[in-house]
Amino acid sequence: MITGTVTAAAERMCISQPAVSRLLTLLEDRTGLTLFIRSKQRLQPTPEAQQFFREVERSYVGLDKLEKSALNIRNAMTGTLRIASVPIAGMAFLPRVIARYRCAHPDVTISLQTRSSTTVVDWVSSTNYDIGFAAGAPDQPNLQTITFADVKGVCVLPSSHRLAAREFVEASDLDGEEFISLDPMDGNRAAVDRLCENANIRRRLTLEAPYAAVVAAMVAQGLGVSVLSPLAILDLGPDKVCAKPFVPEIRFKFSLVYRKDLVLSLAARSFLEAAREQFVQLFGPDGLRFPG
């Protein structure tokens, strides 16, 4: 239909001329249609052939779309990615990861929700979400849990604070300071409280908040100081707060969780690679625990 001759069709298909003739005869037998009239070494298409060819063209358009769809899926270019996260990762870190990821995957639909670790684990466990980021390592038999990052805590201070000029802040420097605490059930708060109690360090404890990002915002308002994960201050510039290494060392962790019985999609795997790259760009490779 396209070339007008059996010879040209054979060359285009990289097969012999007799093979093309056999295929035409077979097609006519199977369809029960007379598709061509042989005239002077050329094939004259019948009206039925023209109609049939239009249907074939529609099919090829559909096959071309399928091929493009397969390519997009293979390259994680399309699809939906549902992410649940604790605020420490979801408030500032993951938006940066999404921005990096979207540069190469602009057509993937992404949903990011921030909740407590318990809710994140429940959502991922019930397959409502593809991956989750939770504090610590939740114990769920149907979930795979991998520590994603383990970073050193920093002492977060208002930029004008007396300790801002220090190279590092020791626990003893917090004596008498207005200290903004995390939630009483938070394991990192328990570690800081235990350290100060053992060293007889007396802080003023009149402020607390459930999420590190909120604590950091309160520090930025000059309400006090705190010891937090460096992820909590990603969106706060040096004009708002300053972060100093804290001695002795306190580690802050968060973990990746996903269903053991479900294979991670290519989109999810590509996103996690973007998360690895973003973390290393921000904090260096030392705190990264998620394997490549």
FITORTOR-751746 format. One line per 10 residues: number of its first residue (from 0); their letters; for each residue x, y, z of N, C-alpha, C, O. Coordinates in steps of 0.1 Angstrom, whole numbers, plus 2048, in hexadecimal, padded with zeros to 3 digits. Layout:
REM FITORTOR-751746
NUM = A = X,Y,Z,X,Y,Z,X,Y,Z,X,Y,Z | ...
***
This chain:
REM FITORTOR-751746
0 = MITGTVTAAA = 808,7F4,800,800,800,800,809,80D,800,805,817,7FA | 814,80C,807,81D,818,808,826,819,7FC,828,824,7F7 | 82C,80E,7F8,837,80F,7ED,831,80D,7DF,837,812,7D6 | 826,806,7DE,81F,805,7D1,824,7F9,7C9,81D,7F5,7C0 | 82F,7F2,7CD,834,7E6,7C6,838,7DC,7D0,83C,7DF,7DB | 838,7CF,7CB,83C,7C4,7D4,84B,7C5,7D6,850,7C3,7E1 | 853,7C9,7CB,861,7CA,7CC,865,7D4,7D7,86E,7D1,7DF | 85F,7E0,7D6,863,7EB,7E0,85F,7E7,7EE,866,7EA,7F8 | 853,7E0,7EF,84F,7DB,7FC,859,7D1,802,85C,7D1,80E | 85E,7C8,7F9,867,7BE,7FE,874,7C4,803,87A,7C0,80D
10 = ERMCISQPAV = 879,7CE,7FB,885,7D5,800,883,7DC,80D,88C,7DC,816 | 878,7E2,80E,875,7EA,81B,874,7E0,827,878,7E4,832 | 86E,7D4,825,86C,7CB,82F,878,7C2,831,879,7BA,83B | 882,7C3,828,88E,7BB,829,88B,7AC,827,891,7A3,82E | 882,7A8,81F,87F,79B,81C,87E,799,80C,87F,7A3,805 | 87C,78D,808,87C,78B,7F9,86F,78F,7F3,865,78F,7FA | 86F,791,7E6,863,794,7DF,858,789,7DF,84D,78C,7E1 | 85D,77C,7DD,853,771,7DE,84D,770,7EC,841,76D,7EE | 854,774,7F7,84F,774,804,844,77E,806,83A,77B,80C | 845,78A,800,83B,794,800,82E,78F,7F9,823,790,7FE
20 = SRLLTLLEDR = 830,789,7EE,825,783,7E6,81D,779,7EE,811,779,7EF | 825,770,7F5,81E,766,7FD,817,76C,809,80C,768,80C | 81C,776,80F,816,77D,81A,809,784,815,7FE,783,81C | 809,78A,80A,7FD,790,804,7F2,785,802,7E6,787,805 | 7F6,77A,7FC,7EC,76F,7F9,7E6,76A,806,7DA,768,807 | 7EF,768,810,7EA,763,81D,7E1,76D,824,7D6,769,829 | 7E4,77A,823,7DB,785,829,7CD,785,822,7C3,786,828 | 7CD,784,815,7C1,783,80E,7B8,777,811,7AC,778,812 | 7BF,76C,813,7B8,75F,816,7B2,761,824,7A7,75D,826 | 7B9,767,82E,7B4,768,83C,7A9,772,83D,7A0,770,845
30 = TGLTLFIRSK = 7AA,77D,835,7A0,787,836,794,785,82D,789,78A,82F | 796,77C,823,78B,77A,819,789,786,810,77E,787,80B | 793,78E,80F,792,79B,807,79C,79A,7FB,7A6,794,7FC | 797,7A0,7F1,7A0,7A3,7E6,7A6,7B0,7E8,7A0,7BB,7E7 | 7B3,7B0,7EB,7BA,7BD,7EF,7C0,7C4,7E4,7C1,7D1,7E4 | 7C6,7BD,7DA,7CD,7C3,7CF,7C9,7BD,7C2,7C6,7B1,7C1 | 7CA,7C5,7B8,7C8,7C0,7AA,7D6,7C2,7A3,7DB,7CD,7A3 | 7DB,7B7,79E,7E8,7B7,798,7E7,7BD,78A,7DF,7B9,781 | 7EE,7C8,787,7ED,7CF,77B,7FB,7D5,777,800,7DE,77E | 801,7CF,76C,80D,7D5,766,818,7D5,771,81E,7E0,773
40 = QRLQPTPEAQ = 81B,7CA,778,826,7C9,782,823,7D2,78E,82C,7D3,797 | 817,7D7,78F,814,7DF,79B,807,7D9,7A1,800,7D2,79B | 806,7DC,7AE,7FA,7D8,7B5,7F1,7E4,7B7,7F4,7EE,7BD | 7E5,7E3,7B2,7DB,7ED,7B3,7D2,7EA,7BF,7CA,7E0,7BE | 7D2,7F2,7CA,7CA,7EF,7D6,7BB,7F1,7D2,7B7,7FA,7CC | 7B3,7E7,7D7,7A4,7E8,7D6,79F,7F2,7E1,7A6,7F5,7EA | 792,7F6,7DF,78C,7FE,7EA,78C,7F7,7F7,78E,7FE,802 | 78B,7EA,7F7,78B,7E2,804,799,7E3,80A,79A,7E4,816 | 7A3,7E3,801,7B1,7E4,806,7B3,7F2,80D,7BA,7F3,817 | 7AE,7FC,807,7AF,80A,80C,7A9,80B,81A,7AE,811,823
50 = QFFREVERSY = 79D,805,81B,795,805,828,79D,7FD,832,79E,801,83E | 7A2,7F1,82E,7A9,7E9,838,7B6,7EF,83C,7BA,7EE,848 | 7BD,7F6,833,7C9,7FD,836,7C7,808,840,7D0,80A,849 | 7BC,80F,83F,7B9,819,849,7B8,813,857,7BD,819,861 | 7B2,807,858,7B1,800,865,7BF,7FC,86A,7C2,7FD,876 | 7C7,7F7,861,7D5,7F3,864,7DD,7FF,86A,7E4,7FE,874 | 7DB,80B,863,7E2,817,868,7DE,81B,876,7E6,81E,87E | 7D1,819,879,7CD,81C,887,7D3,813,891,7D7,817,89B | 7D5,806,88D,7DB,7FD,896,7EA,800,898,7EF,7FF,8A3 | 7F0,804,88D,7FF,808,88F,800,814,897,80A,815,89F
60 = VGLDKLEKSA = 7F7,81E,897,7F8,829,8A0,7F6,825,8AE,7FE,829,8B7 | 7ED,81B,8B1,7EB,816,8BE,7F8,80E,8C3,7FC,810,8CE | 7FE,807,8BA,80B,7FF,8BD,816,809,8C0,81E,807,8C9 | 816,814,8B8,821,81E,8BB,81F,824,8C9,829,827,8D0 | 812,827,8CC,810,82C,8DA,814,822,8E4,819,826,8EF | 811,816,8E2,815,80B,8EC,825,80B,8ED,82A,80A,8F8 | 82B,80C,8E2,83A,80C,8E2,83F,818,8EA,848,817,8F2 | 839,824,8E8,83D,830,8EF,83A,82E,8FE,842,833,907 | 82E,828,901,82B,826,90F,834,81D,916,838,820,921 | 838,812,90F,842,809,915,84F,810,918,856,80E,922
70 = LNIRNAMTGT = 854,819,90E,860,820,910,85F,829,91C,868,82A,924 | 854,830,91D,852,839,928,852,832,936,858,837,940 | 84B,826,936,84B,81E,942,859,81A,946,85D,81A,951 | 860,815,93B,86E,810,93E,877,81B,943,880,818,94B | 875,827,93F,87D,832,943,877,83A,94F,87C,844,952 | 86D,834,955,866,83A,961,861,848,95D,862,851,966 | 85C,84A,951,858,857,94D,849,85A,950,845,865,950 | 841,84F,952,833,851,955,82F,849,962,838,841,967 | 823,84A,966,81E,842,971,81B,84B,97D,81B,858,97C | 819,845,988,815,84C,995,81E,847,9A0,821,83B,9A1
80 = LRIASVPIAG = 823,850,9A8,82B,84D,9B3,825,853,9C0,823,860,9C1 | 822,84B,9CA,81C,850,9D6,825,84E,9E2,82A,843,9E4 | 828,859,9E8,833,859,9F3,82D,85E,A00,826,869,A00 | 82F,857,A0A,82B,85C,A18,838,85E,A20,842,856,A1F | 838,868,A28,845,86C,A2F,842,873,A3C,838,87A,A3E | 84C,871,A45,84C,879,A51,850,887,A4D,857,888,A44 | 84C,891,A55,84F,89F,A51,85E,8A2,A50,861,8AA,A47 | 866,89C,A58,874,89F,A57,87A,89D,A4A,883,8A4,A45 | 875,893,A42,87A,890,A35,870,897,A2A,875,89C,A20 | 863,898,A2E,85A,89C,A24,858,8AB,A22,854,8B0,A18
90 = MAFLPRVIAR = 85D,8B3,A2C,85A,8C1,A2C,864,8C9,A23,860,8D2,A1C | 871,8C5,A23,87B,8CC,A1B,883,8C3,A12,887,8C7,A07 | 887,8B7,A17,890,8AE,A0F,889,8A8,A03,88E,8A9,9F8 | 87D,8A2,A05,876,89B,9FA,872,8A5,9EF,872,8A1,9E4 | 86D,8B1,9F3,86A,8BB,9E8,876,8BD,9DF,875,8BF,9D3 | 882,8BE,9E5,88E,8BF,9DD,891,8B3,9D4,895,8B4,9C8 | 88E,8A7,9D9,88F,89B,9D2,885,89B,9C6,889,897,9BB | 879,89F,9C9,86F,89F,9BE,873,8A9,9B3,871,8A6,9A7 | 879,8B4,9B7,87D,8BE,9AC,888,8B8,9A4,888,8B9,998 | 891,8B0,9AA,89C,8AA,9A2,896,89F,999,89A,89E,98E
100 = YRCAHPDVTI = 88D,897,99F,887,88C,998,87E,891,98C,87F,88B,981 | 877,89C,98E,86E,8A1,983,876,8A6,977,870,8A6,96C | 883,8A9,978,88A,8AE,96D,88B,8A3,962,88B,8A6,956 | 88C,896,967,88D,88B,95E,880,883,95C,87F,87C,952 | 876,886,965,86A,87E,964,85E,888,966,857,887,970 | 85C,891,95C,852,89B,95E,844,897,95E,83B,89E,962 | 841,88B,958,833,886,957,82F,87C,962,824,877,961 | 837,879,96B,833,870,976,82B,878,980,82F,883,985 | 81F,873,984,817,879,98E,81C,875,99C,81D,86A,99F | 81E,87F,9A4,824,87D,9B1,81B,882,9BC,816,88E,9BB
110 = SLQTRSSTTV = 818,87A,9C6,811,87E,9D2,81A,87D,9DE,81F,872,9E1 | 81C,887,9E6,824,887,9F2,81B,88C,9FD,816,896,9FD | 81B,883,A08,813,886,A14,81C,885,A20,824,87B,A21 | 81B,88E,A29,823,88D,A35,81A,88A,A41,810,891,A43 | 81F,880,A49,817,87C,A54,821,876,A5F,82D,876,A5C | 81C,872,A6A,825,86C,A74,82A,85E,A6F,825,859,A65 | 834,859,A75,83A,84C,A71,830,841,A72,82F,839,A69 | 827,841,A7C,81D,837,A7D,814,837,A71,811,82C,A6C | 80F,843,A6D,806,844,A62,80D,840,A55,808,839,A4C | 81A,844,A53,822,841,A47,822,832,A46,820,82C,A3B
120 = VDWVSSTNYD = 826,82B,A51,827,81C,A50,81A,816,A4D,819,80C,A45 | 80F,81B,A53,802,815,A50,7FE,817,A41,7F8,80E,A3B | 801,823,A3C,7FD,825,A2E,805,81D,A25,7FF,817,A1B | 812,81B,A27,81A,813,A1E,816,804,A1F,815,7FD,A16 | 813,800,A2C,80F,7F2,A2E,802,7EE,A27,801,7E3,A23 | 7F9,7F8,A26,7EC,7F5,A20,7ED,7F8,A11,7E2,7F7,A0A | 7F8,7FA,A0B,7FB,7FC,9FD,7F5,809,9F7,7F3,80A,9EB | 7F1,812,A00,7EC,81F,9FB,7F7,827,9F5,7F5,830,9ED | 803,825,9FA,80F,82C,9F6,81A,823,9F1,81B,818,9F7 | 822,827,9E7,82C,81F,9E2,838,81E,9EB,83E,813,9ED
130 = IGFAAGAPDQ = 83D,829,9F0,848,829,9F9,845,833,A05,83D,83C,A03 | 84C,831,A10,84B,83A,A1B,858,83D,A22,861,835,A20 | 859,848,A28,864,84C,A30,860,84E,A3E,858,857,A41 | 865,846,A47,861,846,A55,86D,848,A5E,878,845,A5B | 86A,84D,A6A,875,84F,A74,878,841,A7A,86F,839,A7D | 885,83E,A7C,889,831,A81,886,826,A78,886,828,A6C | 884,81A,A7D,882,80E,A76,875,807,A7B,876,7FE,A83 | 86A,80A,A75,85D,804,A7A,85D,7F5,A78,862,7F0,A6E | 858,7EE,A82,857,7E0,A81,84A,7DB,A7B,840,7DB,A83 | 84A,7D8,A6F,83E,7D3,A68,842,7C7,A60,84B,7C8,A57
140 = PNLQTITFAD = 83B,7BB,A62,840,7AF,A5B,83F,7B0,A4C,846,7A9,A45 | 835,7B8,A47,833,7B8,A38,83B,7C4,A31,83A,7C6,A25 | 843,7CB,A39,84A,7D6,A34,859,7D4,A34,85F,7CE,A3D | 860,7D9,A29,86E,7D9,A28,872,7E7,A2E,86E,7F1,A29 | 87B,7E7,A37,880,7F3,A3D,88F,7F5,A3C,896,7EC,A40 | 893,7FF,A36,8A1,802,A34,8A5,810,A39,89E,81A,A35 | 8AF,811,A41,8B3,81E,A46,8B8,826,A3A,8C1,822,A33 | 8B1,831,A37,8B5,83A,A2C,8C1,843,A2F,8CA,844,A28 | 8C0,849,A3B,8CA,853,A3F,8CC,853,A4E,8C2,850,A55 | 8D8,856,A52,8DB,856,A60,8E5,862,A62,8F1,861,A5F
150 = VKGVCVLPSS = 8E0,86D,A66,8E8,87A,A66,8EB,87F,A75,8E3,87B,A7E | 8F5,886,A76,8F8,88C,A83,8EF,898,A86,8ED,8A0,A7D | 8EA,898,A92,8E2,8A3,A96,8EA,8B0,A98,8F6,8B0,A9A | 8E3,8BB,A96,8EA,8C8,A97,8E2,8D1,AA1,8D6,8CF,AA3 | 8E9,8DA,AA8,8E3,8E3,AB1,8DE,8EF,AA8,8E6,8F6,AA2 | 8D1,8F1,AA8,8CB,8FC,AA0,8C9,908,AA9,8C2,907,AB3 | 8CE,913,AA5,8CE,91F,AAD,8C9,92B,AA4,8CA,92B,A98 | 8C2,935,AAB,8C0,941,AA4,8CD,947,A9F,8D7,946,AA6 | 8CD,94E,A94,8D9,953,A8E,8E0,95D,A97,8ED,95E,A97 | 8D9,964,AA0,8DF,96E,AA9,8E3,968,AB6,8E6,96F,ABF
160 = HRLAAREFVE = 8E1,95B,AB8,8E4,955,AC5,8F2,955,AC9,8FB,956,AC1 | 8F5,956,AD6,902,957,ADC,90B,94B,AD8,917,94C,AD7 | 905,93F,AD5,90D,933,AD1,90F,932,AC2,916,929,ABE | 90A,93C,ABB,90B,93B,AAC,919,93C,AA7,91D,938,A9C | 922,942,AAF,930,944,AAB,938,938,AAE,944,938,AAA | 933,92E,AB6,93B,923,AB9,93D,91A,AAD,935,919,AA4 | 948,912,AAE,94B,908,AA3,942,8FC,AA5,93D,8F6,A9B | 93F,8F9,AB1,935,8EE,AB4,92F,8F1,AC2,934,8FA,AC9 | 924,8EB,AC5,91D,8ED,AD1,91D,8E0,AD9,919,8D5,AD4 | 921,8E1,AE6,921,8D6,AEF,914,8D5,AF7,90D,8E0,AF8
170 = ASDLDGEEFI = 911,8CA,AFC,904,8C8,B04,904,8D2,B10,8FA,8D7,B13 | 910,8D3,B15,911,8DC,B21,90D,8EB,B1E,909,8F2,B27 | 90F,8EF,B11,90C,8FC,B0D,8FD,8FF,B0E,8F8,90B,B0D | 8F5,8F4,B0E,8E6,8F6,B0E,8E1,8F9,B1C,8D5,8FC,B1E | 8E9,8F9,B26,8E5,8FB,B34,8DF,909,B35,8E5,913,B32 | 8D2,90A,B3A,8CC,917,B3B,8C5,91C,B2F,8BE,926,B2F | 8C7,915,B23,8C1,91A,B17,8B2,916,B16,8AE,90B,B1B | 8AA,91E,B0F,89D,91B,B0B,89E,910,B00,8A3,913,AF5 | 899,904,B03,89B,8F9,AF9,88E,8F5,AF4,884,8F2,AFC | 88C,8F4,AE7,880,8F0,AE0,881,8E1,ADD,889,8DD,AD6
180 = SLDPMDGNRA = 878,8DA,AE4,879,8CB,AE3,86F,8C5,AD8,866,8CC,AD4 | 873,8B9,AD3,86A,8B2,ACB,85F,8AB,AD3,85F,8AC,AE0 | 856,8A4,ACD,84C,89D,AD4,852,893,ADE,85C,88D,ADC | 84B,892,AEA,850,889,AF4,852,87A,AF0,85A,873,AF5 | 84B,876,AE6,84C,868,AE1,857,867,AD6,859,85B,AD2 | 85D,871,AD2,868,871,AC8,874,86B,ACE,879,870,AD9 | 87A,861,AC8,886,85B,ACD,892,864,ACD,89B,863,AD6 | 893,86E,AC4,89E,877,AC4,89D,881,AD0,8A7,885,AD6 | 891,884,AD3,88F,88D,ADF,894,885,AEC,89B,88B,AF5 | 890,878,AEC,894,870,AF8,8A3,870,AF9,8A9,870,B04
190 = AVDRLCENAN = 8AA,86F,AEE,8B9,86E,AEE,8BF,87B,AF4,8C8,87B,AFC | 8B9,887,AEF,8BE,894,AF4,8BB,895,B03,8C4,89A,B0A | 8AF,892,B07,8AB,893,B15,8B4,88B,B1E,8B8,88F,B28 | 8B6,87E,B19,8BF,875,B22,8CD,87B,B23,8D3,87A,B2E | 8D2,880,B18,8E0,886,B19,8E0,891,B23,8EA,892,B2B | 8D7,89A,B22,8D7,8A6,B2B,8D5,8A2,B3A,8DB,8A8,B43 | 8CC,898,B3C,8C9,894,B4A,8D6,88D,B50,8D9,890,B5B | 8DC,885,B48,8E8,87E,B4D,8F4,888,B50,8FC,886,B59 | 8F4,893,B48,8FF,89D,B4B,8FA,8A9,B54,901,8B2,B56 | 8EE,8A7,B59,8E8,8B1,B62,8E7,8BF,B5C,8EA,8C9,B62
200 = IRRRLTLEAP = 8E4,8BF,B4F,8E2,8CB,B47,8D3,8D0,B48,8CA,8C8,B45 | 8D1,8DC,B4D,8C4,8E0,B50,8C0,8EB,B45,8C4,8F6,B45 | 8B7,8E6,B3C,8B2,8EF,B31,8A4,8F4,B36,89D,8EE,B3E | 8A0,8FF,B30,892,904,B31,88A,8FD,B27,88C,8FE,B1B | 880,8F5,B2C,878,8ED,B23,869,8F1,B24,861,8EB,B2A | 866,8FC,B1D,859,901,B1D,852,901,B0F,847,904,B0D | 85A,8FC,B05,855,8FB,AF7,858,8EE,AF1,862,8E8,AF3 | 84E,8E9,AEA,850,8DC,AE2,847,8DC,AD6,83D,8E3,AD6 | 84A,8D4,ACC,842,8D2,AC0,844,8C4,ABB,84F,8BF,ABD | 83A,8BF,AB4,83B,8B1,AAF,845,8AF,AA4,84A,8A4,AA2
210 = YAAVVAAMVA = 847,8B9,A9C,84F,8B7,A90,85C,8C0,A90,85B,8CB,A94 | 867,8BB,A8B,873,8C2,A8B,872,8CF,A83,879,8D9,A87 | 86B,8CF,A78,86A,8DB,A70,863,8E6,A78,867,8F2,A76 | 859,8E2,A80,853,8EC,A88,85C,8F2,A93,85D,8FE,A96 | 864,8E8,A99,86E,8EC,AA3,878,8F6,A9D,87B,900,AA2 | 87D,8F3,A91,886,8FB,A8A,880,909,A87,887,913,A88 | 874,90A,A83,86D,916,A81,86C,91F,A8D,86D,92B,A8D | 86A,918,A99,869,91F,AA5,877,924,AA9,878,92F,AAF | 882,91D,AA6,88F,922,AA9,892,92E,AA0,897,938,AA5 | 88D,92E,A94,88F,939,A8B,888,946,A90,88C,951,A8D
220 = QGLGVSVLSP = 87E,944,A98,877,94F,A9E,87E,954,AAB,879,95D,AB2 | 889,94E,AAE,890,952,ABA,88B,94D,AC7,88E,952,AD2 | 883,942,AC7,87C,93D,AD3,885,934,ADB,882,931,AE7 | 890,92F,AD5,898,926,ADD,8A2,91F,AD3,8A4,923,AC8 | 8A8,914,AD9,8B1,90C,AD1,8AD,8FE,AD1,8A3,8FA,AD8 | 8B3,8F5,AC9,8AF,8E7,AC8,8BA,8DF,AC2,8C4,8E4,ABD | 8B9,8D2,AC3,8C2,8C8,ABC,8B9,8C0,AB3,8B0,8B9,AB7 | 8BC,8C2,AA6,8B3,8BC,A9B,8BC,8B6,A90,8C8,8B7,A8F | 8B4,8AE,A88,8BA,8AA,A7B,8BD,8B6,A72,8B5,8BF,A72 | 8C8,8B6,A6B,8CA,8C1,A61,8C0,8C2,A56,8BF,8CC,A50
230 = LAILDLGPDK = 8B8,8B7,A54,8AD,8B8,A4A,8A3,8C2,A4E,89C,8C8,A46 | 8A2,8C5,A5B,897,8CE,A60,899,8DC,A5D,890,8E4,A5D | 8A5,8E0,A59,8A8,8EE,A56,8AC,8F1,A48,8B2,8FB,A45 | 8A8,8E7,A3F,8AC,8E9,A31,8A6,8F6,A2B,8AC,8FC,A22 | 89A,8FA,A2F,893,905,A2A,896,912,A32,88F,91C,A2F | 89E,911,A3C,8A1,91D,A44,8AF,922,A41,8B9,91B,A44 | 8B1,92E,A3C,8BE,933,A39,8C6,938,A45,8C0,938,A50 | 8D3,93B,A43,8DB,93F,A4E,8D7,94C,A55,8DB,94F,A60 | 8CE,954,A4E,8C9,960,A55,8BE,95D,A5F,8BB,965,A67 | 8B9,950,A5F,8AF,94C,A68,8B5,943,A74,8B3,946,A7F
240 = VCAKPFVPEI = 8BC,939,A70,8C2,930,A7A,8D0,92D,A76,8D4,92E,A6A | 8D8,928,A7F,8E5,922,A7C,8E5,914,A83,8DF,912,A8D | 8ED,90B,A7D,8EE,8FE,A82,8FD,8FB,A85,906,8FD,A7D | 8FF,8F6,A91,90C,8F2,A96,90D,8E4,A99,903,8DE,A9E | 918,8DD,A96,91A,8CF,A9B,918,8CE,AAA,91C,8D7,AB1 | 911,8C3,AAE,90D,8C2,ABC,916,8B6,AC2,917,8AC,ABC | 91B,8B9,ACD,924,8AF,AD4,91E,8AD,AE2,91B,8B6,AEA | 91C,8A0,AE6,91F,894,ADF,915,891,AD3,90A,897,AD3 | 919,888,ACA,912,886,ABE,904,87F,AC1,903,875,AC9 | 8FA,884,ABA,8ED,87D,ABB,8E8,87B,AAC,8E9,885,AA4
250 = RFKFSLVYRK = 8E4,86F,AA9,8E1,86C,A9B,8D2,86D,A99,8CA,869,AA1 | 8CE,871,A8D,8C0,872,A89,8BF,869,A7C,8C6,86B,A72 | 8B5,860,A7D,8B3,857,A72,8A5,858,A6C,89C,85C,A72 | 8A4,854,A5F,897,851,A59,899,846,A4F,8A3,844,A49 | 88E,83E,A4E,88F,832,A46,885,832,A3A,87B,838,A3A | 889,82A,A30,880,827,A25,878,81B,A28,87D,811,A2D | 86B,81B,A25,862,80F,A27,85A,80D,A1A,855,816,A14 | 859,800,A17,850,7FC,A0C,84C,7EE,A0E,852,7E7,A16 | 842,7E9,A07,83D,7DC,A08,846,7D1,A03,84C,7D3,9F9 | 848,7C7,A0B,851,7BC,A08,84C,7B4,9FC,853,7AF,9F3
260 = DLVLSLAARS = 83E,7B3,9FB,838,7AA,9F1,836,7B2,9E3,830,7AC,9DA | 83A,7BE,9E3,838,7C6,9D6,845,7CB,9D1,84D,7D0,9D8 | 847,7C9,9C4,853,7CE,9BD,852,7DD,9BB,848,7E2,9B6 | 85C,7E4,9BF,85C,7F2,9BD,85C,7F6,9AE,863,7EF,9A6 | 854,7FF,9AB,853,803,99D,860,80A,998,868,80E,9A0 | 861,80B,98B,86D,812,985,86C,821,98A,877,827,98C | 860,826,98A,85F,834,98E,864,836,99D,86B,840,9A0 | 860,82D,9A6,864,82D,9B4,873,82C,9B5,87A,833,9BD | 879,822,9AD,888,820,9AE,88F,82C,9A9,89A,830,9AE | 88A,832,99E,890,83E,999,890,84A,9A3,899,852,9A5
270 = FLEAAREQFV = 884,84B,9AA,883,855,9B4,88D,853,9C0,892,85D,9C5 | 88E,847,9C4,898,844,9CF,8A6,847,9CB,8AE,84B,9D3 | 8A9,845,9BF,8B7,849,9BA,8B8,858,9BA,8C3,85D,9BE | 8AE,85F,9B6,8AE,86E,9B7,8B0,872,9C6,8B6,87C,9C9 | 8A9,86B,9CF,8AA,86E,9DD,8B8,86C,9E2,8BD,874,9EA | 8BF,861,9DE,8CD,85E,9E2,8D5,86A,9DD,8DD,86F,9E5 | 8D4,86E,9D0,8DC,878,9CB,8DA,886,9D2,8E4,88D,9D5 | 8CD,889,9D5,8CA,895,9DC,8D0,895,9EA,8D5,8A0,9EE | 8CF,88A,9F1,8D5,88A,9FE,8E4,88C,9FE,8E9,894,A06 | 8EB,885,9F5,8F9,887,9F4,8FD,895,9F1,907,89A,9F6
280 = QLFGPDGLRF = 8F5,89B,9E8,8F8,8A9,9E5,8F6,8B3,9F1,8FE,8BC,9F2 | 8ED,8B0,9F9,8EA,8B8,A05,8F3,8B6,A10,8F8,8BF,A17 | 8F6,8A9,A13,8FC,8A5,A20,909,89D,A1E,910,89A,A28 | 90C,899,A12,918,891,A10,914,882,A11,909,87F,A16 | 91D,879,A0E,91A,86B,A0E,91A,864,A1C,915,859,A1D | 920,86A,A26,922,863,A32,915,85F,A39,915,854,A3F | 90B,867,A39,8FF,864,A40,8F5,85B,A38,8EB,856,A3E | 8F8,859,A2B,8EF,851,A23,8F1,842,A26,8FC,83D,A26 | 8E6,83B,A29,8E6,82D,A2C,8DF,825,A21,8E0,818,A21 | 8D7,82B,A18,8CF,824,A0E,8D9,81F,A03,8DF,827,9FD
290 = PG = 8D9,812,A00,8E3,80D,9F6,8DE,811,9E8,8D2,813,9E6 | 8E8,813,9E0,8E5,816,9D2,8E1,80A,9CA,8DE,80C,9BE
***
